[in-house]
Amino acid sequence: MTEEERDLGTRWFEEVWNKGRRDAIPEMLAPDSVLHEGGQDSVGPDGFYPLFDRMQSAMVLGMMEQIRGTARAATYVAGS
């Protein structure tokens, strides 16, 4: 793997996953790239958006569950 490829991977995870920047996808994903997911192939940024949207929704739901769990624990401790 080249340094350029490594940098792209690092930038991808920071911009797309950590920051949730949907608009960064076409900046870094080639129009002819192929995503193989669940026995289906999707092409380019338009093919990647549905996966991104599902992952973002799952991350938000996971964070909300974590916040609820923390609130329940704080309520329990405060009521002790």
Buried (B, 14 or more C-beta within 10 A) or exposed (E): EEEEEEEBEEEBEEBBBEEEEBEBBBEBBEEEEEBEEEEEEBEBBEBBBEEBEEEBEEEEEEEEEEEEEEEEEEEEEEEE
